[in-house]
Amino acid sequence: MQRLGGLAALVNAAAYIIGFGMVFTLLAPIIDAEPAQYLAFLVENQTLLYVWHLIIYIVAGVFMVPLVLAVHERLRNDAPALSQMAMAIGLIWAGLVIAAGMLFLKDIV
């Protein structure tokens, strides 16, 4: 489980680095746009926005689950109560991230 948790941490980090990179480069033109320009950008770049939401919400959320479980497994002997509480919060957080991503993707498509 520790190897899977390490891989999940790397994938999660990569998802957020790619996501922030996309925001600051590809999605940056809409920061100071007028409403009409903003809407035109959204219509023209629907696939880009879909991929961005897929990466930062679905990929990151799915890989958050094994990361949370690996952290729980690693800490359960030293701090069992804290480890269980952190696991519960982490799994809820991962579920909320995935759910938010699915809501965004449903509205984009």
C-alpha positions in Angstrom: 0.0 0.0 0.0 2.9 2.4 0.6 4.1 2.1 -3.0 0.6 2.8 -4.2 0.4 5.7 -1.8 3.7 7.1 -3.1 2.5 6.8 -6.7 -0.8 8.4 -5.8 1.1 11.3 -4.2 3.1 11.8 -7.3 0.1 11.7 -9.6 -1.8 14.1 -7.3 1.1 16.5 -7.4 1.5 16.2 -11.1 -2.3 16.8 -11.6 -2.1 20.1 -9.6 1.1 21.2 -11.2 -0.4 20.6 -14.7 -3.6 22.2 -13.6 -2.0 25.4 -12.3 0.3 25.5 -15.4 -2.8 25.4 -17.6 -4.4 28.2 -15.5 -1.4 30.5 -15.8 -0.7 29.8 -19.5 -3.7 28.5 -21.5 -6.5 29.9 -19.4 -4.9 33.2 -18.6 -6.4 35.2 -21.5 -9.8 35.2 -19.7 -8.6 36.9 -16.5 -9.2 40.5 -17.7 -11.7 39.7 -20.4 -15.0 41.5 -20.9 -18.1 39.3 -20.5 -18.6 38.8 -24.2 -14.9 37.9 -24.7 -15.1 35.6 -21.7 -18.1 33.8 -23.1 -16.5 33.5 -26.5 -13.4 32.1 -24.9 -15.4 29.5 -23.0 -17.3 28.4 -26.2 -14.1 28.2 -28.3 -12.1 26.3 -25.6 -14.7 23.9 -24.3 -12.4 20.9 -24.7 -9.5 22.6 -22.9 -11.8 23.4 -20.0 -13.1 19.9 -19.9 -9.6 18.5 -19.8 -8.6 21.0 -17.1 -11.5 20.1 -14.9 -10.9 16.4 -15.5 -7.3 16.7 -14.4 -7.7 18.9 -11.3 -10.9 17.3 -10.0 -11.4 13.7 -11.2 -7.7 12.5 -11.6 -6.6 14.3 -8.4 -9.7 13.1 -6.4 -9.4 9.5 -7.5 -5.7 9.3 -6.6 -6.4 11.1 -3.3 -8.1 7.9 -2.1 -5.1 5.6 -2.1 -3.0 8.4 -0.8 -5.3 8.8 2.2 -5.3 5.1 2.8 -1.5 4.9 2.6 -1.1 7.7 5.1 -3.6 6.0 7.4 -1.7 2.7 7.2 1.6 4.4 7.9 0.3 6.4 11.0 -2.2 4.0 12.5 0.3 2.4 15.0 1.8 5.7 16.3 -1.4 7.7 16.5 -4.5 5.5 15.9 -7.2 8.0 16.8 -5.6 10.8 14.8 -5.0 8.4 11.9 -8.6 7.3 11.8 -9.9 10.9 12.0 -7.6 12.0 9.2 -8.6 9.0 7.1 -12.3 9.9 7.5 -11.8 13.5 6.6 -9.5 12.6 3.7 -12.0 10.2 2.2 -14.8 12.7 2.6 -12.6 15.4 1.0 -11.7 13.0 -1.9 -15.4 12.3 -2.5 -16.3 16.0 -2.5 -13.5 16.8 -5.0 -14.7 14.0 -7.3 -18.3 15.1 -6.9 -17.5 18.7 -7.6 -15.6 17.7 -10.7 -18.4 15.6 -12.0 -20.8 18.5 -11.5 -18.5 20.8 -13.4 -18.0 18.3 -16.2 -21.8 17.7 -16.5 -22.4 21.4 -17.0 -19.5 21.8 -19.5 -20.6 19.0 -21.8 
